């Protein structure tokens, strides 16, 4: 991701994570708990995944879409799921903090690491759908 793409992902409160079953049945969910690890990887905390988690376990690919106004991006790639270790512990603490801040119980069940393999423009206009990386 370019610096501009990263700044927009950090800025938007919600993104959409799309997954599919092994036979291709799609599923999409809103995501608020996301962090950029580096330009090639995004961390997503799992608080409420049901179908999404089942999909990722059988078909470890996903698409993360986010936008503001007429600028938006779709990140596609492979995923890994972590339910222990340093990143999971840090994410659990982060969700505990967010839970206290917003007054709503959030408990991380795991982290999904999206390794970005492709990036597409999703804003309207002549670049819509164009592969950027």
CORQUIDA-V647231 format. One record per pair of residues at least 24 apart in sequence whose ideal C-beta (glycine too) atoms are under 8 Angstrom apart, sorted by the first residue. I is the first residue (numbers start at 1). J is the second residue. D is the distance in whole Angstrom. If there is no record, write none. Layout:
# CORQUIDA-V647231
{{I | J | D} {I | J | D}}
This chain:
# CORQUIDA-V647231
{{1 | 36 | 7} {1 | 39 | 5} {1 | 40 | 8} {1 | 73 | 8} {1 | 75 | 7} {1 | 116 | 7} {1 | 119 | 7} {1 | 133 | 8} {2 | 39 | 8} {5 | 73 | 5} {5 | 119 | 7} {6 | 36 | 5} {6 | 39 | 7} {8 | 66 | 7} {8 | 67 | 8} {8 | 68 | 6} {8 | 71 | 6} {8 | 72 | 8} {8 | 73 | 7} {9 | 34 | 7} {9 | 36 | 6} {9 | 42 | 7} {9 | 66 | 5} {9 | 73 | 8} {10 | 36 | 7} {11 | 68 | 7} {12 | 66 | 5} {12 | 67 | 7} {12 | 68 | 6} {14 | 66 | 8} {15 | 64 | 5} {15 | 65 | 6} {15 | 66 | 4} {16 | 64 | 7} {16 | 65 | 5} {16 | 66 | 7} {17 | 44 | 6} {17 | 52 | 7} {17 | 62 | 6} {17 | 63 | 7} {17 | 64 | 6} {17 | 112 | 8} {18 | 62 | 6} {18 | 63 | 4} {18 | 64 | 8} {18 | 65 | 7} {19 | 51 | 8} {19 | 52 | 5} {19 | 55 | 4} {19 | 56 | 6} {19 | 59 | 7} {19 | 61 | 8} {19 | 62 | 5} {19 | 63 | 8} {20 | 55 | 6} {20 | 59 | 6} {20 | 61 | 8} {21 | 54 | 8} {21 | 55 | 5} {21 | 58 | 6} {21 | 59 | 6} {22 | 58 | 4} {22 | 59 | 5} {27 | 51 | 5} {27 | 52 | 6} {27 | 55 | 6} {31 | 64 | 7} {33 | 91 | 8} {33 | 94 | 8} {33 | 95 | 7} {33 | 98 | 7} {33 | 106 | 7} {33 | 108 | 8} {34 | 64 | 8} {35 | 94 | 8} {37 | 113 | 7} {39 | 116 | 8} {40 | 115 | 6} {40 | 116 | 5} {41 | 113 | 6} {41 | 114 | 7} {41 | 115 | 6} {41 | 116 | 7} {42 | 75 | 7} {42 | 113 | 7} {42 | 114 | 5} {42 | 116 | 7} {43 | 87 | 7} {43 | 91 | 7} {43 | 111 | 5} {43 | 112 | 7} {43 | 113 | 6} {43 | 114 | 8} {44 | 111 | 7} {44 | 112 | 4} {44 | 113 | 8} {44 | 114 | 7} {45 | 91 | 5} {45 | 94 | 7} {45 | 95 | 6} {45 | 108 | 5} {45 | 110 | 8} {45 | 111 | 6} {45 | 112 | 8} {46 | 81 | 8} {46 | 108 | 6} {46 | 109 | 5} {46 | 110 | 5} {46 | 111 | 7} {46 | 112 | 6} {47 | 95 | 7} {47 | 106 | 5} {47 | 107 | 6} {47 | 108 | 6} {47 | 109 | 7} {49 | 109 | 7} {49 | 112 | 8} {53 | 81 | 8} {53 | 109 | 8} {53 | 110 | 8} {56 | 81 | 6} {56 | 112 | 6} {57 | 81 | 7} {62 | 112 | 7} {62 | 114 | 6} {64 | 114 | 6} {65 | 122 | 6} {67 | 122 | 6} {67 | 123 | 7} {69 | 123 | 8} {70 | 123 | 5} {70 | 124 | 6} {70 | 125 | 7} {71 | 123 | 5} {72 | 121 | 7} {72 | 122 | 4} {72 | 123 | 5} {73 | 119 | 6} {73 | 120 | 7} {73 | 121 | 7} {73 | 122 | 6} {73 | 132 | 7} {74 | 119 | 7} {74 | 120 | 4} {74 | 121 | 8} {74 | 122 | 5} {75 | 114 | 6} {75 | 116 | 5} {75 | 118 | 8} {75 | 119 | 6} {76 | 116 | 7} {76 | 117 | 6} {76 | 118 | 4} {76 | 119 | 8} {76 | 120 | 7} {77 | 114 | 5} {77 | 115 | 5} {77 | 116 | 5} {77 | 117 | 4} {77 | 118 | 7} {78 | 114 | 8} {78 | 115 | 5} {78 | 117 | 7} {79 | 112 | 5} {79 | 113 | 6} {79 | 114 | 5} {79 | 115 | 7} {80 | 112 | 8} {80 | 113 | 5} {80 | 115 | 7} {81 | 110 | 6} {81 | 111 | 7} {81 | 112 | 6} {81 | 113 | 8} {82 | 110 | 6} {82 | 111 | 5} {82 | 113 | 7} {83 | 109 | 7} {83 | 110 | 4} {83 | 111 | 8} {87 | 111 | 6} {87 | 113 | 8}}
